[in-house]
Amino acid sequence: MKTITSESPTGEGGKVDWLEVVRNNVTNLKFGSVQITVHEGRVTQVESIEKTRFVASREENRSVGK
């Protein structure tokens, strides 16, 4: 799992466009999630968690149960 932390990107007029941040985070994920935190009706944080999945072979699955 990979968590990316960054400073607030600013858009036009120095304001952060949270919707654009969400779009970019979703576009850049292969597997994972994007979480939006809202405080008093305003988006205050956007978190992305990227997961890396590994597929086990049949031989590995057999040896785990022994």
C-alpha positions as CSV (number, residue, x, y, z in Angstrom):
1,M,0.0,0.0,0.0
2,K,1.3,3.4,-0.9
3,T,0.0,6.7,0.6
4,I,1.0,9.9,-1.1
5,T,1.1,13.2,0.9
6,S,1.6,16.5,-0.8
7,E,1.0,20.2,-0.2
8,S,-2.2,21.8,-1.5
9,P,-2.0,22.5,-5.2
10,T,-3.4,25.9,-6.1
11,G,-5.5,26.7,-9.0
12,E,-6.7,30.0,-10.5
13,G,-6.6,32.8,-8.0
14,G,-4.7,30.8,-5.4
15,K,-7.7,28.6,-4.6
16,V,-7.5,24.8,-4.5
17,D,-9.7,23.0,-7.0
18,W,-10.5,19.9,-4.9
19,L,-12.5,18.3,-7.7
20,E,-9.5,18.5,-10.0
21,V,-7.4,16.9,-7.3
22,V,-9.9,14.0,-7.0
23,R,-9.9,13.6,-10.8
24,N,-6.1,13.4,-10.9
25,N,-5.9,11.0,-8.0
26,V,-8.5,8.6,-9.6
27,T,-6.8,8.8,-13.0
28,N,-3.4,7.9,-11.5
29,L,-4.7,4.9,-9.5
30,K,-4.7,1.3,-10.9
31,F,-5.9,-0.3,-7.6
32,G,-6.8,1.7,-4.5
33,S,-9.1,4.3,-3.1
34,V,-9.6,8.1,-2.9
35,Q,-11.1,9.5,0.3
36,I,-12.6,12.9,0.6
37,T,-12.7,14.6,4.1
38,V,-15.4,17.3,4.6
39,H,-15.4,19.7,7.6
40,E,-18.3,22.2,8.0
41,G,-19.5,21.6,4.5
42,R,-16.1,22.2,2.9
43,V,-13.7,19.7,1.4
44,T,-10.6,19.9,3.6
45,Q,-8.5,16.9,2.6
46,V,-8.2,14.3,-0.3
47,E,-6.4,11.1,0.4
48,S,-5.2,8.5,-2.1
49,I,-4.2,5.0,-1.1
50,E,-2.7,2.8,-3.9
51,K,-2.6,-1.0,-3.4
52,T,-0.2,-3.4,-5.1
53,R,-1.7,-6.9,-5.6
54,F,0.3,-10.1,-6.0
55,V,-1.2,-13.2,-7.5
56,A,-0.1,-16.4,-5.9
57,S,0.5,-19.5,-8.1
58,R,-1.3,-22.8,-7.4
59,E,1.9,-24.3,-6.1
60,E,2.3,-21.5,-3.5
61,N,-1.3,-22.0,-2.4
62,R,-0.8,-25.7,-1.8
63,S,2.3,-25.2,0.3
64,V,0.6,-22.6,2.6
65,G,-1.9,-25.2,3.9
66,K,0.8,-27.7,5.0
